[in-house]
Amino acid sequence: MDIQSKIDFFNSKIQQTDKGERLTWLDSLTKITYRNPKLEYDAALRQTIDLAIDLDSLNFAAKKVADLIGFQNNFLGKPKEGLKLFKTYGEKLNKGTDFGAIGRMYLNAADSYYYTGDIDTSFEYYALTKTYAAKAKDEQLLGWATMYTGYNESEIGKFAEASQSLKEAATIFTKLKDTTNMLGAKNALAVLYSRNAFYIEAEKERKESILLIGKTNRYRALTNLYYNAAEDHKRTGDFKEQLVNVKAAFLANSKTSNAFLIKPKILAQLISAYCKNDSITEAEKYFEDLNALYVKDESEDLKQQIVKAKRILYFTKGDYKNAIKYSAEFLSLQQNKKTHLGDIVASEEFLAEAYKASGDDINYKKHLLNHYTLKDSLSNIQNVKSLAYYQTLYETEKRDFEIENQKANISVLNLENNVLNLKNRNQNQLLTFGSLGLLLLFGGIIVYRSFLNAKKREQTQQEFSQELIITQEYERTRIARDLHDGIGQQIILIKMKAFKAGNNEISDIAYRALEEVRSISRDLYPVTLEKLGLTKSIEQLLLDLGKNTDLFVALDIDDVNTSFNEIESLNFYRFIQESLNNVLKHAQANTLVVNILKQSDGIKILIKDNGLGFETNEKSIQNSLGLKTMAERVSMLKGSFAIKSKTEEGTSILVQIPI
């Protein structure tokens, strides 16, 4: 019996029966038409759901609603229809007892919100899915919700959180031996790295994934992996490899059951790759395929791919007027859809290049400025939020803080126990050693006086060092103001006079001298402290360090503005500044992690690099003026200061300041 004959048979049975028996035949019909639009799977499933609700079979209905929402989202590409279904049935069905089925319904509803651009609501629904997954003890459902949460976190720039979610999901799927979803999590990690220019790490994740796939028929995963590899090669300017990988993505996608879903995206990438490889004829051929899809379904997603393809085609042909038109339209579509900031950065650059090629210097500079402004914003997100790849390092160092505190508490407890034990032993032995105690008493007094004198000398030395630091800061501030208000103003006058006289050479020299004076003034006294406050000043200091050096800087900082007065804030800032200078001068590191955490028992600071390191001992610290100054600044804040370092293993500075 062929499929159509079976369908006819089941339909006749459905017409002849009612209630439970009819529901059974409807269920059989949905199974043989499963996710096949041509066989009216959608209609059969809706009938099944309505009858199940009438018969109060809420658990059964919840499973079917989850299937139908997923079908609309992932097979028909109609998430708005998926949302309508959830709003129609969701409230009725969340009263059931099959928490796994309800959880899957919420999961697919969350996907619908995500696909329609409502990321905030999708977060809420993924969280609800996790709750139902826990109730149902459904590990796979938990893995899905965790992975999709990671997708969302990546979209809105929460890179560290996204990393943790995706790694957690990969662990769940590995435990379940669910290779397909494990690949999904790893591919998402690769995308996360790529978007933040960590191409080596992204390539590593992709290669591991391709090895896992082997000779299996996981063509959807392969499609995503090759497509994202093509994107990376495009960003790095390797257009030949871009073309190789997008061709591989196109081939893999053609072997999937729902190839039409991302075919437009791949076609647009193919058009771009052929244009970049000077094969305009091939590019136009694929544009015809893309346009044919758009004629059939004029959706917003297809429109975006059409416009994207047109801009590169016209640019390659030298028709810069149309290249500008479609570049501006593509940028507008991205902004309206709240596309990832990194993609908007690239679009601003493309539009700037189109204006430059057309000879419009004003608009070229305008959009180039937009490009760099957004790029700086993206860099700030990367540094302040901390990139996913280094999250494990963060957590490790945070645990180090706790371990150090535990060790300190244990040491104090042991000392108290030792004193108590000593006291008990002394009481027992008092009579025996009484005379000896009298003899030792005078020696003890002498030792105690020596201890007090040493303590007094140490305190005097510390007070002198701290007074010296205060005097230095006063002098720095005075010199900074003199430079800014005196010499700086004189140089401005020279620059203005030279400019009016038409002497551009002297004007340029004066401008460079003014910038140097301002730079020296900023180093002597950080004006950002007054303008931005302590927290933002430290963020800016680290952002500038990341932009102006090859050092990757990862920052996790709580708001500490209200914790210190003006003088303490300056000392705190100077401590961070001097720590960074030490890293730049001596460490030869390529990664720097800075954690400033405000907790109930005080502020905890970790500054860690992966540089050369050194063997720490009292002598090495005493011989380093920089380390001594840093220690003094922490002491002025009534904090504790410790260094952990080893040759070739980097250096960690651990500080705790009571508040």
N, C-alpha and C positions, 0 to 999 in steps of 0.2 A: 504494500500500500504506500503510495507516494504522500508527500507532505500535504498537498491540497486535499487529498482524499481523507486523510486523518482529520484535517481541520473541519471538513464538511461533516464527518462522523461525530466529532465532539460537539459541533454546533447543534446538530440534531438532538443529541442527548441533553444539551443545555435547555433546549426548548421543551423537551418532554418531562423534565424533572423540576423539583423546587427544593428550597432550603438547603440542608447539608449535602444532599446528593448533588444538587445543582452546583454548589460551591466546589465539590470535588472535580466535576467535569470542567468547570471554568479554570481551576488550577492546572488541570492537565493541558488545557488549551494554551495557557500562558507558557507552559514548559516547552511545547513544541514550536511556539512562535517567538521564543525568548530573544528579546532585543533585536527583532527583525521588523523594521518599520513597514516593509512591504507586506508583511503578513498580519498587519494590524495588531501588533503586540500591545501597543499603547491602549487601544480600545478594550481589548480583552482584559488587561490588567485593571483598568478603571471599573469594569463591571464586577470583577472579582473583589476589589476593595469595597465597593458599595454594598455588595451582598454580605460580605464578611462583617461589616459594621452593623448591618440590619440584624444579623444573627448573633450580635454581641461577641463575635470572635475577634476581639481587639488585638490580641497578640499576632494572630495570622494577618490581620489587616496592616499592622505596623510594618511587618516584613515586606509586604507587597508595596506599601507606600514608599518605603526606603528604596526598593528596587526601581520604582517608577521615577522618583526624583533623580536617582543616579543615571537612569536611562536618558532623561531630559538633559541633564548636565553634560554627561560624558560621551553620549552616542549621537544625540541630536544637536548638541551645542546650543541648547535653549534653557539657560539657567533661570530666566524669568518665569518660564513655565514651571520649573522645579519649585520656585518660591510660591507660586500660586497653589500648587499641590500641598505644600507644607502648611500654608496658611488655612487651607480648606480642611485638612485632616489632622494636623499636628495636635491641636488642643484636645480633640476627642480621643486620640490614641495614646497620649502620654499617661493615661490612667491605667494602662495595662500592666501586666506583671512580668512580661518578657523584656527585661532591661537591655538585653543585647539588641533586640529588634528596635526598641525605642532609641537606643544609642546610635544605631546605624541610620535611623531616620534623621536624627539631629546632625549627624556627621554630614549627610548629603545636603541637608538644609544649609549647613555652614558653608559647604562648597558653593551652593547657589549664591549665597551672599558674597562670597569671595569673587566669583566670576562676574557678578554684576557691579563690582567695585566697592561694596560696603564691607571693607576689611574689619572695621571695629566690631560690627555685629557678628561677623564670622568668628572672631576671637571668642566671643561669648558662647557661641554654639559649640565650638571645639572644646571649650572648658566643660560645658554640659555633657558633651559626649564622653569625656574622660570620667565624669562622675558616674554615668550609667555603665561605662566599661568596668569601673571598679566594683559596682554593685553586681554586675553579671560575671565578674572574674574573667572577662574576655580580653586576653592579652593582645590579640590581633587588632581589635577595635581600639584599644589603648594606643597601640603602635601607630595606627592611621591618624588618630587625633593628634598625637604628639608630632608626627611628621608634618602634618598640614599646618599645625601651629608654627613649626619651624619655617615653613614657606612664608607664612604671614610675617613673622618677625624679621625675616630677611628683607621682605618688601618694604617695611617701614624703617629699616636702618638699625634694628636691634640685633647687631651682628653676633655679639657674644651669646645672647639668649637663643638666637637661631641655631648657633653651633651646638649648644647644649641640647636643644630639642632634637635636632637631626641626629646627633650622636646617640642620644637615648633611644630614638626610634630605630636606628640601625642595630643597636644592641638587642632590642626586643625582637626584631625580625630575624636576627642571627640565631637567637635562642629558639625561635619557632621554625627555623630552617626555611623561612619564606624569602627565597632569593630575589623574587621580583620586587618586593617592597624594600628589601635591603638595598637593592640597586637604586630604587627611587630616592632613598635617603642619601646615599652616597653621591648621586648625581646632583642633588640639591646642594650638598656641601661644596661640590665642585663649582656650581654656579655662584655660590656665595663667595668663594675665593676669587673667581674670575671677575666678578663685579667690583672687587676691591683691588684688582691688579695683582693678585697673588697667583700668577699663571702657572708657576711650577707646581704649587700645591694642588691647583685645580687639575692639572694634567696627571698628577700622581693618582688622584681619586678616580679619574676616568680610566686610566690604564688598569687599575685594580678591578674596576667594574667590568671592563671588557673581558678580562681574564676570567672573571666569575661567570660571565655569560657563555663563553666558550662556543660550542657548536649548537647551543639550544636555540629555540625559535622566539627568544624574547626581543622581538623586533621593535616594540615601542621603546624599551629601554635603550636599545642601540641607536634608535633615531635621536633621542634626546642627547645622548652622549656625543654623537658625531655633530649634531647641530651646534651644541655648546662649544665644542672644539673649534668649529668653523668661526663662531663669534669671537673666540679668543685670538685666533690667527688674524682676523680682520682688525681687531683692536691693536695688535702688535705690528700690523703692516705686512704680514706674510700672506699675500693674496693667493699665491699658488696653493699653499696648504689649506687656505680657506675654501678654495674651490674643491680640492680633493675631499675634504671632510663634509661639505654640504652635499656633494654628489652621493657620498656614502649614506648620509642622513635621508636623502630622497629615495634611495634604493630600499633602505630598511623600512621606511614609512610605507612604501608601496606594498609591503608584505603584511601590514597590519590590517585588522578587521575594520577599523574606523579611520582610515588614512585621510579622509577628507577634512578631519578636524584641524590638523596642523599643516596640511598640504599648502595652503596659501602662504603661511609663514616661511616654509622651506623654499617655495617658488621665489618669494621676494629676496631671500638670501642668495639663491642661485643667480638671479638677475644681477644683484650687486657684485657677486664674485666674478661673473663673466665680464661685466663692465670694467672691473678693476684689472682683469687679465686681457683687456683690449679685444674682447670677442663680442662686439655689439650685436652681430647677427644672431648668435646663440641667445643673448640676453633678450632680444626682441621676440624670439620664438617662445621663450618661457613666459614672457609678459602676455602673449596671446592666450596661453593656458590659464594664467592668473585672471585675466580679464573675463574669460569665459565663465569662470567660477563666480565672479562678481555679478555678471549679468543674471545668473540664476538666483543668486542670493545676495542682495545689496545690504548686508549686515555691516555694523560699525567696524567689526574686526577686519572684514574683508576690505572695507574702504580704506582702513589704515594701511594695509599691505599694498593696495593699489597705489596710494599716494606716495608711500615709501619707495616703491619701484619706479614711479614716474620721475621722482626727483633725481635719482641716480642716472636714469636713462637720458634725461634732458641734459644733465650736467656733462655726461660723457660725450654727447653729441655736440656740445658747445652752445646749446640753446639755454643761455643763462637766465633769460627772462622767465621762462617756464620752470627752470630749476629753482629759482628763487620762490616763485609762486607755490610750487608743491612742497618745497622745504619748509616754508612758513606754515602751510596748511598742516603738514605732518607734525611740526612742533606744537601747533595749537591742539591737534587731536591728542597728542601725548599729555599735554598739560591738563586738558579736560578729563582725561582718563586717570590722572594721577599716576603716570608711569614712573618707574624707578628713576631716581635722580641721575644716576649714572647714564641712563639712556638719553635723558634730556640734555645733559652735558654734551654728549656726542652730537645731538641734533643741532644745538646752538653752534657748534664748531662747523658742521656741514653747511649751515645757512651762511655763516661768516665767509666760508670759502667760496660759496656761490656769489655773494656780493663782491668779493675781491676779484673773482674772475670776470665779473661784469664791469669792473672799473669803478664801483660805488664804494669809495674809500670810507665815507662817513658811516654807512650801515655796516660795512665790514668791521670797523673798529667797535661799533656799538654791540654787535653780536659776539665778537671776540671777547669783549669785556664781560658780557653775560656768561660766556663759556667759562672764563677763568674765575669769575665770581662764584658760579655754581660749583666749579671744580674745587675751589677752596672750601666751600660749604661741605662738599662730599668728603674732603680730607678731614675736616673737623669732625664729621660724624664718625669716620673711621678711627680717629685717634681717641676721641672722647668716649665713645661707646665701646671701643676695643674690639678688634677683629676676632672672629670666631676661632681662628687657628691657634690663638694664644690663650684661650679661655682656660684650658687645663692648667697652664702655667699660673694663671691668676688664682685658681682655686687651691692649687698646691701651696702657694705662698700665703694665702689667707689661713690655711691650716697650720702653716709654720708659726704664724702669730699665736694661735691657740696653744700649740705645743710649747712654744717658748714661755707663755704665761703659766701653763700647767707645770712646767719644770721649775719656774720661779716659785710658784706656790708650794710645790713639793719640797723645794730646798728650804723655804722658810719653816715649813712644818717639821722637817727633819731637824732643823736647828733648834726649834722649840723643844722637840722630844729629847735631843741631846742635852740641852740645858737642864730639863726636868730630871733626866736620868742622872746627870752629874750632881744635881742638888741632892737627890736621894742617897747617892753613894757617899757624898760628903758628910751627910748626917750620920750615916752608919760608921764612918771612919773618923769622925771628929775627935773622939777621945784618944784614938791611937796616934793621930797625926797632929794633935793640938800644938805641941811644942814646935813641930816643923812648920806649922802654919804661921806661928809668930815670927819665925825667922824669915819666912817668905813674904810676910806682910810688907816689910820695908822695901824689899825688892819690887813687890807689886806696885807700891806707891810710886817708886822711881819710874817703873815702866809706864804706869798710867800717866804720870806727868809728861813723860817723853811722847806718849801717844797724843795727849792734849796739845802739846807744842807742835807736833807734826801736823795735827789736824788744823791748828790755827794757821800754820804756815801755808797749808794747802788751801784753806779758805781765803787767806790774804791773796795768794797767787790767783785763785779763781776770780776774786773780786777785781783784782788788777786787770785780768784778761777781759772780763766782762766790761769794765770801765773803758778799756782800750777799744773794744768793739763799738760801744756807744759813741765814743769820741770819733771813731772812724766814720760811723754813719752820719754823724753831725757834719763832719767835714765833707763827706761825699755829697750830702744834700746841699750844702752851701756852694760847693764848686759847680754842681749840676745847675743850680739856679743862676749862678754867675755866667756860666757858659750859655745857657738858654736866653737869659735876659740881656746879657752884655754882648759877648762876642757874636752870638747868634743874630741879634738885631743888627749889629754892624755889618755882618756878611749879607744880610737881606738888603740893606741899603746899597752895598756895592753891587749886588746882583741886579737891582732895579735900575741903578744908574747906567750900568754896562748895557743892559737890555735897551734902555731908552736911547743910548748913544749908538746902538746898532752893533756893539762889540759882542757878538755871540760867544766868542771863545772865552772871554773873561767871565761872561754871564754863566757859561757852563761850568767853569772852574769854581766860581762862587757857589753854584748850586751843589756841586759835589762836596765842597768844603762844609757847606751848611748841613748836608746830610750826615757827614762824618761827625760834626759837632753834636748834632741831635742824637746820633747813635751813642757817642761817648756819654752824653747827658743821661740818656735812658739807662745805660749800664750803671752809672753812678747812683741814680735814684729812679726806681720804677714808677713812673707817673700813673701807670695802669692801676696801681693799688688804690689811688684816690678816685679814679674814674670808674673802675670796674668792680673794685672789691677784691678780697684775697682769693676767693675760689676762681673767679673768672680770670684773674691775673695769672694764676698758675696754669690754667687751661691754655691761655694765650701763649705763655712761655713755652709750653710743651708743643703746642701746635706749630709755633715758629721753628722750634728745633726740628720737628718732623719735616717741615717744608724746606728748610735750608740745609739739611744734611742728609746723608744716606741712611740715617738711623731710623728704624721703625719704632715709633713711640706709641705705646698702649697705655691709656690713662683710665683709671676708675676713681673718681673723686666725689665725695659727699660735700654738701655745703657747710663750710667752716667759717663763714663770714662773721657770725655772731659769737664765736668762741674766744676771740682775742681783741685786746685794745689796739690802738694804732702802732705802738712800739712793738708789741708782741707779733702783730701781723707782719711787720717789716722783717723781724727776726725769722719768722716762719718762712716767709718768701725767700729770704736770703739763704736759709738752710737748703731749700729745694734748689735754688739757683746754683749754689756751690756744689751740691751733689751732682748736678748735671754737668757742670764744668769739669769735675773730676772724671766723669765717664768719658767726655769728649777728649780730654787731654791724655788719659792713661789707658782706658779700657780696650780700645780698638774693637768695640762691640758693634753688632748690627741690629740688636733688639734691646729696647729698654722698656721695662714695666714699672709704672708708678701707681701705687694704690694709696689713697688717703681716705681712711674709713672713720666715720664718726659713730662711736658706739657708747653704750651706757657708762662704761668705765673710762672713757677718754678717747682721744684721737690716736689712731694707729697708722703708721706710715711704713710702707715698703717701697724701696727703690732698688730694683734688681736689673742687672745687665748680664749679657751672655759673653762678656769679653775675656781678657787675658786672666783676670783675677790675680791674687797674690797670697802669700802665706801670712796670715794675721797673727800678730803677737803684740805685746805691750810696746816693744821697742819700735816696731814699724809704724804704729799709730802715733807714738810720741814724736817720731822723726818727720811726720807729715804735718806741715802747717795747715793744709786744707782740712784734714780730718780733725785736727785739734780745734780749729775754728768752728767746724760743724758741730762738734761735741759741745763746745761752749755755748753755741746758740741754743741747742736743745736744753742744756742745763739752765739757761736763762728763762726757758719756758717751763722749768721744773719737770722736765721729761727724762726718760732713760734712752740711751743710745747704744746700739750694738752693731757690730759688723761681722758678717759671715762671708768668707771668701776662701778660695783655693785656686792654685795655679791652674790655668786652662779651663776652669769651671765657673768663671764669672764671679760677681760680687753682689751681696745683698746687704742693704742697710735697713735695720729694723729700729723703729722709734715708737715710743709710747708717751703721750703727753696727757696728763690729767686735766679734766675740765670741770 
